[in-house]
Amino acid sequence: MPSDPAIYELSVALIACVGGLISTLEWISNRRQMRDDGLFSWAVFETRGVVIKPEVLERQLNRLVSFRPFLCILGLRLIALVCLPVALWSGHGSAAILTILFGSSLLMHFRCPFGMDGSDQMLTQIFGALLLGNLSGSYVGHKAALWYIGAQACLSYFTSGMAKAVSPHWRDGNVVFAIFNTRTYGYEPVARLLLSRPGATRALGWGAVFMECVFPASVLVGFPACLLFIAWGVAFHVMNAVVMGLNSFFWSFVATYPAVIYCSIAIGTVLQPLFHRWGFTLR
């Protein structure tokens, strides 16, 4: 496997940009709701009482997130998402484009915090890490960006798995069926199938809990063993996208996998001599 961080960085950006395009187009498709008389108008959301100092910054932010300026920002974000992979490949303009993407991500969180989920937060983390790596202009900075993204993925899965493990609702083994049986995230054929198969329901639930908890091991087992974790993650998010409609999670979390593979190869290179001493190998 190649060791050049630029290849993994480009892979992360390509997948993240697809997810960013989908979420940004969803925002634009709901633009009527962001008008002054819409459900998501800034006139409504600014009543949250968020205190921003100094006042001059508050005034500028209020202008940026009002309807027409914010719509322009979303349009600029679309252009930046299309241009980022080309900029990273050519080595020109990537820092400016990532500044637009990271800044617009922060504005999106500020503009409408309701309904933003873990996939949006992960994209913000990815673009922020890539921005810092590119601003550094150094080989070490690019490597650090990949390490941060890989660590963020492992931490996200681990905390999600532990939260499920300590939940009495997940431990009783019926949560998967309950989720698939809801109107918002459910899928009737799957819910009907699981209704008469409690064993399968418990297996799916505990399987998700176990794999999320042990996902950090993906960076310790070396390459190609880490691909087993990657394959599980892809299958897990494909299922969630098809059954629950969580398509944005697929792109934002799968975008971290090139960084996870990079970290696994790097750690494997360090650990392999030690394993050889003990009679093991990471092949």
PyMOL commands that set and color helices and strands:
alter all, ss='L'
color gray80, all
select helices_A, chain A and resi 5-29+31-34+42-48+55-64+67-90+94-111+118-136+139-165+168-171+175-180+188-195+198-219+226-244+247-254+257-277
alter helices_A, ss='H'
color red, helices_A
deselect
rebuild
show_as cartoon
